């Protein structure tokens, strides 16, 4: 794969809104980003892989490359949306047991800006491990959009897909810096 200017990796996790990830892709492209979608293994059942590939002009990635495959270009920024309870907690702990989490584990150390917009219900958002993870990520400079500035968890059993604010993830990221890539 060739180098891409202004490359935004959009990491999609297995949550209800994932089926609408194309909305995030369109919004990011409208701001001047070249988008690469990375789906967690569980998210593959939630997204239309072929449609996202057509939309971005790049195959959706979900696994590490094999030794004979070319190294993919490094992202200029990463958005994780929707971010599940597991992904937020694993990211905060530095666990890299999937390709998506491997990218996230390295990003803060490489200086890559990361925006995370969780999609969790109120019961999960209230858990101490999750609250600690959000604090830890913010302390490392990760922009976590939760509550008034992002996704506000409703009562358990609500439909987050209808209220998921994709536009806030792109707004938090902003336009790409000219000449990056």
N, C-alpha and C positions, 0 to 999 in steps of 0.2 A: 504494500500500500504506500502511496506517495505521501510526502509531507503535506499537511493541510494548514493553510493560514487560518488563524482564529478558530482553532479546533476546540469545540465544546463536547465533552463526553456527557451524555445524559444517561445516568444509571437509573433503571426502572426496576422497582421491586414488586413483589406479588401482593398488591393491595387493589381494592376495587377500582380506583381511578386509573390504574395502569392501562386499561383498555383505551383510554383517551390520551395516551402519551403523545400522539401525533399533534395534539394542540400545543404542547410544550415545544416540540420540534419546530412547528410553523412559527411560533412566536420568537424563538431563538434565531431562526433563519431570517426573520424579518428585522432583527437587530444586527445582522451581519455575521452571525456565527456559522461556521461549517460544523455540522452535527454528526456525531458518531453515537449511536444508541448501543448501550451495554445493558443487557437484561440479566438479572440474577437467574439461576436455573429455574427456580419456582415461577418467576415472572413470565417465562416462555409460554405458559398456559394462559396468560392474561392478555398478551399483546398479539397484534397481527404482525408477525415477523416480516412477512413479504411486503406488506404495505409500508412499514417503517423503513425497510431497505430501499424501496422505490422512492419514498419521500426524501431520504437523506442521500441517496446515491451510493450508499455504503451498506455492506451486510451488517445485520445486528450481531454483535459479539456476545458470547455468554461463557466462553471457556478460554483458558490459557492457550496460547499458540503452541504448536508442536515445534520441535527443534528445526525442522526444515521450512517452516513458514517464516516470512519476513516479519521483523519486529514492527509493530504498529507505531504510528507517530504518537508523541507525547501530547497530552491535552494542554491547552492554555487555561482551561477552567473546567470544573466539573459541577454538574447539578444532579442531586439525587432526589428524585420525585417520581412517584410517592416512595418515601422511605419508611420501611416497616420497623416495628419494635425490635426485631432481631437484628436488622441491618444497623440501626442506630447504636444498639448496645455493642455489637461486634466491632463496628468502626471505632468506637470510643476505646475499646480494649485492644485495638491493633490486631484483631484476628483477621487473617487473610485466607480463609478456606474456600473462597470462590474467586473467580477472575475479578468480579466487581469489587469485592472487598480488598483484593490485592492492590487494585488501583487506588482505592481510598486509603489504605494503610500507608502508601508512599506519598500521597499528595501533600500533606502538610510539610513533610520533610523536604520536598522538592519545591516548596513555595507556590504550589498550584492552588489558586483560590477554589474553595469548595462551598457550595450552597446546598443545604439539606432541608427539605420540607417533609417532615414526618407526616404519616397518615396512620394515626393510631386512635383507638377509642379512648374515652375518658378513663376507663378502668386501667388500661395499660399506661396512659400518660401520668396517672397518679402514682405509679409504682416507684419506689425509691431507686431501683437500678436504672430506670429510664431517666429519671430526673438527674441522677449523678452523671449519666452518659451525656445528656444535653449540656450540663455545666462543663464537663471535661472537654467536649468538642469546642464549645465556645471559648474556653481558655486557650485552646490551640489555634484560635483564629478562624475556625469554621463558622460560617453564618448559618445558624439553625433557625428556620422560620417556623415558629410554633407559637400559638396563641394569637394575640392581636396583630402581630406582624406577618402571620402566615396561616397555617392550618390550625383551626381551633377544634380540638376534639370534642365531639358532642357525646350524647349519651350512648352507651353501648347499644349496638343494634341499629343505629342510624345508618343512613346511606351516605358515606363520605364522597362517593363518586360524583354526586350531584353538586356538592358544595366545594369541591376541591379547587383552590385558587391557583391554577397553573401560572397565570400571568405574574404572580408575585415572585415566583422563582426567577423568571427572566428579568424582572425589574430589579431584584436584589443583585443580580449579576451585572447588569448594565451592558453597554455596548463593548465589543472587543477593542482592545488597544490596537491602534493602527500599526501595521508592520510586524505584528507578532506571528508566531507560527514556525 
